[in-house]
Every structure is written in C-alpha cells, then in structure tokens.
Amino acid sequence: KRPHCHFFSCTMADNSDAILELSPEKTLTFTWDKSTATPVAYLKASNTSSHSYIAYKVKTTAPKRYVVRPPQGCIEPGQEASIKLTMVQKDAENLWREAEEERGELNCEDKFLVQTSVVDSDYFKTELMNKDDKAIGTSLQKLWKVLGDEDKKLAPGEKKAIKSSKLQTVFVFPSDISTQPEVPILKSSTTSSSSTTSTSSTSKMGMPAPSSPLRSSPHGSAEAVFAELSALRKKYDDLVAYTVVLTGERDFLQQEVDDKGVSLRKAEAESSRSSGSDTTVTKASESASGFSFIHLIAVALIAFIIGRLIAA
C-alpha cells in the first residue's frame, strides 16, 4: 500500500468511483471560417463523483500555439469546469496559408494531455478554497510535483495517483478554401494604393485627378478603421500569448530555484551533522557559497523575464 503524504490523496483505493469525464472525449476540433479567424475549442471536464475532489492539469505538445484557460484547477464533487483553448492568431493565419496550398487537406500533429488526480477534501479546503489564482497555481504545482515523485517510486503495475487522458486535434477549413477571394481588407488596401498611384500619374500629366470613391465613401473609411483595429487586435493577441509563455517559464524557473535551495540546505545540514571537523565546516561553507551564487543567477534570470513582461 502506498504511503499517505500530507494533504495529498496518494492512494486511489477509497476513490474508485472518482472519474473526470471529458467532453469531447478523444478529439478537439479547431475550425476556420475565414483567414482572420481565431479558432477556439472548448473542453468540458465533469466530476462524476459524489464525494471526491479531482485536480486536473492540461498540457499540449505545442504550448506556444495555444492559450489554455484555465490550465489547471480542482473540481468539487458533482461539478464541472469549462476549459477554453484558443489558438494564437499568428499561428492561425500561418495554418490558413498552408491549408490554401494543400487545398484544405492539412494534417495536424498537435496533441493535448489532461492529467487528473483525486485529492483530500482537507487539502482542497486548506490550500485551494477561497484563494486567488496565483495561490491556487502555486499549490497545484507543488501537488503535481509531489504526486509525480510518488508515482516514480511505484513498481510496474501498481496504481498511480495521476491518471492521463490524451486528445487529438483536428483542423477544419472551408471546403472552397483554395478558390476563395482575398480578404476584403486586403482588397481595400490594394484599391487605395492603385487609386493613389493613378491620381499621382494623372496630376503629373496636368489632368485633373478623379475623385477616389474609397476616400469619399463612408464605407471605405469604415473599412480603413476596421483594418487598423484588426491589426491592433492581432498585436494584442500576440502580446498576450507571449506573456503567457514568459509567465510559464518564470514559474518553472522559480520552482527550480526553490527545489535547488531545499536540496542544498538538506545537504548542508547532513554534512554539518556528519562531522564537526574543520574540513567539514570548510566544505559546508563552500557549499553555502555555491548555493548563493546559483541563487543569484536564478534571481537575475527571473528579473530579466519580469522586465521583458513589463516592457511588453
């Protein structure tokens, strides 16, 4: 029987009925209706248990292509969570162009992994209930690390605390994607450019320049404003996606720093207890100074990433 760690339900023996049902169960579909579309898929996770709390975490093989909200959480008995998976605008446009070249037949190798585990009600009430997103994220990161370490110690065939469900992805494009005309915004820009060139040439010849229907038409002005808003929206989406990636890297580095600190402090304590000689003291001192240097490097990396976030 597996050992029971603090707050974490490391054994599933008393929670055999705890199941997190996913909908869709096997495949996530991302659909384009135009080249500027932002494909979105939704994943519903339902806790079918009457008394168990289930923690979940969503991973993907293409973390820079998708924004997952929320990426992890804990679902109470009989409740459900709606997870939104949004493709980054830049990738969506690149895939549209690839689909045009392939006449809509574009293979997708992206995959998603949903990890789940039953946790004690005491852990939920103490670590997650009525906490902000940052505190919940920190607690769940520690949870997954503890459970992952416990599962690594198990012999083959023993029941693990973490269960995994894989989902494939499918990209759906319009059937006539290879014959669709250009986006109206691009047409407007081309017309405006051609109109300007024509006006310039006519003026040089001494002839009166004809009025541009795009400039005089309210419809043309609205298209220009819409084009500008679309460009700003794209930049905003790219910044959001980049911020999400940097935040994940920052959290990972912070976790690495914390883990290294704990390991080094344990090693220093054991070394101090094993011998009271001057040699041991010298080694402990060297170990401590080495830890301070590594710690400074890690803090510098985190400061650099936070600076990039603020600049973005």
N, C-alpha and C positions, 0 to 999 in steps of 0.2 A: 504493500500500500504506500502511496506517495506521501511525503511529509506535507504537513499543512503550514504554509507560510503566513506571516502576519497580514491579516485583512484579505488575502487573496484566496479564492477557492481553487486550490491546486488540484483537487480531485473532482471528477465528474460523477462519482458513484451515486451521489444523492441527487443528481440533477439530470437523470437520463431523459426526462421529458422536455428539457430545455432546448428548443430549436429556434434558430433565427431564419425565418423564411424570407427568401429574396424574390422580388418581382421587378423585372423579368428574372428568370432563374438561371439561364445559360448565356444569353446574348444581349448586348447593349447596342442599340441602333442609333446612329447619328445621321440625320437627314439634311440635305441641302435643297433649297428651292430656288436659290439664285447664288451668284458668285460672291455676293457680300454677306451671305447668311452666316450666322454664328450657331453652328449645330449644338444642340443640348440634348442630353439624355437624363432620365430620372430613374433612380433605383430605390425601391421601397423595401425597407427591412422591418419585418414584423416579429415581435417576441411572442411566441405562442404559449409560453409557459405561464402558469398561474401564480408562481411564487419566486421564480429565478430572475436575477438581473443579468443581462447579457451585454458585455462590452464588444464593440466592433471597431475595425480599422480597415480603410480602403487604400489599396496600393495599386499602382499601374506600372507597366513596362515603359511608358512614355510620360514621365512626370512633368516634363516641360511643355507637353502638348495639351494637358487637361488641367482645369481648376476644379477641385473636388470640394464641395461644401455641404455638410461638414465632413472632414476627412476621417474623423473618429468620434466616438461617443459611447454612451451607455443607455440601453433601452430598458425601461421598467417592465414588469410583468404585464402582459396583455396590451402593451403599447407598440407603436411603430414609429419609424423615422423615415423622412424623405430626403434622399441624398441627390444633390444636383451635380451633374458632371458637364462642364462647359468646355468646349474646345477653344483654344486661343485663336483669335481672329487671323493672325498671320499664317498659322498652320492650316486653317480652314481655307484660306484663299489659295495657298500653295497646292493643297489637295484638289481643289476645284480645277486648277490649271492642269494638273496631272490627269485628272479624270477626263478632261476635254481631249487630251492627247490619246488616251486609251479608250475613247468613246464610251465613257461611263463605267467601264469594267476595271475597277481599281481594287486590288487585293489589300486587305488590312491585316496587319500582324500585331496590332495593339491588343493587350490583354489587361484585365483587371483582376485583382485578388482581394477577396473580403475575408479577413480574419476575425474570428469570434471566440469569446471565452466567457464562461459563467463566473461571476464574481459574488462575493458575500454581500448581503444586504448592509452589514456593518461598514464595509468598505465604501459602498455607494453613499450611505448617509454621512459618513465622516469625510470622505475625500472629494465627492462629486456634487452632492446635493447643495443647491443654492450657491454654487461657486461660479466665478466668471470664466470666460472661455480660456484665458491664459492658465488659470489654476487647474482647470479640468484637463487641458492639454498636457501640462507638466505631470499631473498624477497618472494619466493614462500612459504616457511614455515610460514612466517607471514601472507601471503594471506590465506592459508588454515585454520589457527587458527581464523582469523577474520571471515571468511565465516562460519566456523563451529560454532562459538559462535552466529552468527546471525541466523543460522538455528535452533539452540536450542531454541531461543525465539519465534519461529513461532508456531501458533496454528495448531492442526491436520488438514490436508487438504490443507494448504497453500503451494504454490510452493516454493521449496527450491533452494538455489543458487547452491548447489553441487548435481550433478547427479552421480549415481553409476551404473557400469556395471560389472556383475560377469562372470568369465570364469572358467570352469572346466579344469582339466588336465587329459591327457591320456598317459600312458606309453606303448610303443610298443617295444617288444623284438622279436628276430628271432624265427620263429616257431619251430626250432630244438634246442632251447637253452639248453634243458635238456640232449641232446645227443652230444653236441659239444665237441671236444677235448680240452685239456688245451691250454692256450696261448703259442705260440712258445717260448716266452722269458722264461717262467717257465720251458719248456722242456729243453732249453739250459742250464739253471742253474742246473737242475737235472742231465743232462748228464755230465756236468762239475764236479759235486760233485761225481758222480759214478766213473768217469774216474780217479779222484784224489784218491779215495779210492782203486780202483783196482791197480793203479800204486804203491801206498804205500804198499799194501799187496804183490805184486809181488817182490818189492825191498827187503822186509824183507825175502822172501824165497830164495833170491840170484839169482833170474832170471832176465834177462834184461827187463826193463819196456818197453812195447809197446808205440809207439808214439801216442799221443792223436790227433785224427782227428780234434777236436774242436780247439786245440791250434795251430795246423799247418795250419788250413784252414783260409783263409781270411774271409770267410763267418761267421765263428764262432766269429772272432774278431769284425766284424761289429755288430753282434747280441749283444755282450757284451757291446759295446759302446752305442747301441740303448737302451739297458736295463737301463744303467746308466742315459742316457738322459731322459728316461721316468720317472725314479724315481725322478730326479731333477725337471722335469716338474710338477709332482704331488705335490711335496713340495711347489713349487712356487704357484700353483693354490690354495692350502690350505692357504698359507700366504695371498694371495690376498683376498680370501673370509673372512678370519679372520679380515683383515684390514678394509674391508667394514663394517663388523658388528660393530667393535670398533668405526669407524667413525660415524655410525648412533647413537650409544649410546652416543658418545661425543656431537653430535649436540643436541640430546634430553636433555641431562643434561644442556647444555648451555642455551637452551630455557627455561628450568625450572628455572634456576638461574635468567635469565632476567625477567621472569614473577613474581617470588617471589620478586625481587627487586622493580619492579614497584608497586606491591600491597602494600608492606611495606612502600614505600615512600608516597603513597597516604594516607595510614592510619596515618602515622606520621603527614602529612600536615593537615589532618582533625582534628586530636587530638590537634594540636597546635592552630588551628583557634577556636575550640570549647571553649577553656578555657585558660586563661593566668595565672592560679594559679600555685603555686609551685608543687602541686600534679600532675597536667597535664604535667608540664615540666619534672618531675621525670619519669612519665610513658613514655613520648616520648623518654627520654634518654635511658630507659630500652629497649624500642622497637628498638631504633637505635643500641644499643649494641648487641641485639639479632640478628638483621639483619647482623651485621658484622661477628658474629660467624658462622651463616648459610652460609654466603658468603664464608668464609674461608674454610669451609668443602667442599663446591661445587668446589671451585678452586683447592683444594687438590685432589678431585676425577678426575677432568679434567686433572690435571698434571700427575696423575698416569696413566690414559688411554693413554695420549700422550707419556709417557715414554714407555708403552708397545708397542705402534705403532713403535717408533724409534728402540726398541730392536728387534722387528720382522723384 
